[in-house]
């Protein structure tokens, strides 16, 4: 029997690519052949995908970037990508096409609709992204990573949770070492957009902590490349033990070792924090479409697992006080850790796999 083929369409940010990677890993284990359809920008996030995933770069574009000439070329770039995707799908005949959002997913989803192939989307956030908003009425299934998710009238979603990568699942529910009079770790992650404010506020907020607490801290701070040097210099100038990088490849390990996570509330970050089970301070990206990062954070904050600070209220003093409150109260920190774990959806990947196999008609095989 030939291997069933899935085309996974995703790109733009890690928030789209990480759950796509989780689905790819699971389907490969179940004997599927997996193709990833993305563009050059999305291809930067494919390093963690299994080597057996076939990467196809297809032309796509967005009106959100570039000058007038670039914007004028957008329809032609997308049309070229769709034509290429149609040609490839006519040859390869995928059993199902799944989009994870981001403009690089447009060509594959459009081609699947043209060819009347089984198709679905997965939305990671509590508010549909622009591309998923467009396709939500043009696919057979809408899987939702955050619940509830705001959906157009007449569209019904299926709650699956947000799949997390295998490296995160390996650290799921790792024992939490409560804050105490010994070395402690704080992980700072800003996501791929809007992290500059964290580089501006977090280092001085940490420097303002009581000295007896500060001397025990080790900071892992993920900062934009253009901010890396100044953030590194600030920590060093204040005698703070810190490692600063534009991207940590071992986030699951660092998170499992952390007493506290300070993060944007992108869907993948929230899912990782819940799966591993760590106290957090969440600072939603104010410019996120539809304020979806605040919606993403609601589950953890309502459960008492996280402190939410709206970006407009973020300042050095307030953040420092919240950090100190968590790191000075072991029992409260432990309760936050347990509450975070209670918000996780450990079988999110399996739920999504089940939808894929049902949609492809292979669930009975």
C-alpha positions, 0 to 999 in steps of 0.5 A: 500500500502506498504511503498517504501524503499530506501537504502541510502549509505554514510559514512566517513565524515559529508560532505557525511552524512549531505546531506544523512540525509537531503534526509532521513528526506524528504523521511520519511515525504513523507511516505518512509521507509529509511535504511542507509548503512554505516560502523562503521566510518560512524555510528559516524555521525548518531546521527542527523538522525531521529530515524526511519531511520534503520541503517545497518553497513556493512563491507567496507575498503579503501587502504588509511589507515593502514599498509600493512596487512590492505591494503591486507585485503581491497578486502576481507572486501569489498567483504564481505560487498558486499555479505552482502548487496546483501543478505539484498537487496534480502530480502528487495527489495529496490525501489532505492539505492542512494550513497553519496560517501565515501568508506562505500557506495561501498557495497550497490552500488555494490550490487545494480548494481549486482541486477540491482536495480535503483541506483544513486549517489549524488556528493557534490563537484565540482570534483567527489570523488574516489568512485563516480568516479568509480560508475558514469558510473554504475548508472542511474543518477548522481546528482551534488551538485556543478555546474559545476561538472567535470564529465567523458566523456559520463556522464551527471549530473543533478544539484540539489544543496547540500541538507542541514539538517532540522536544517539548513533550519530552519535558512535559510535566518536568518536576518543578524546583521551587525558588529557594536559597540556591541558584535559580533560572529565569527564561525570557522569550519574546517571540519573533515579533515585538520583543524590543520592549522586553529587552528595554524593560526586563534587564533593569527590572531584574537589576532592581531585584534585592541583591540577595535574590539577584546574586542567585539568578541566571538569566536566559534572554532571547533578544532580537539580533539588533538588541543582543549586544546592548542587552548583553552589556547591560547585564554584564555591567550590572553583574548579572549572570546572563546568556543572551541570544537571538534564538535558543535552540534548546528552549524546552530544556531551559524552560524545564530548568526555570523557576520563572518564564517571562514571555510574550503570549504567542500561542506556541509559547503559551502551549510550551509553558503549560505543557512543561508547567512553569510559572510565568509573567505574560506580556501580550504583544499590543500590536497583535491582530485582534489582540489575540495574544491577550486571548491566548493568555486568558487560560493561564491567567484565569487559572492563576498560573500566570501574571498578565501585564498589558504592554501599556502598563509594563514598567520596570518597577511593576515587572520587578515587583512581580518577579520578586513576588514569584521568586520569594514565595516557593509555595505560591510558585509551586501552585502556579506551576501546577496550575499551568500544567492543568491548562495543558492539552497533552494529547493536542497532537493526537487530536489533530492527527485524528482530524487529519485521518478522518478528513483524508478518509483513512481513519478506518484503515 
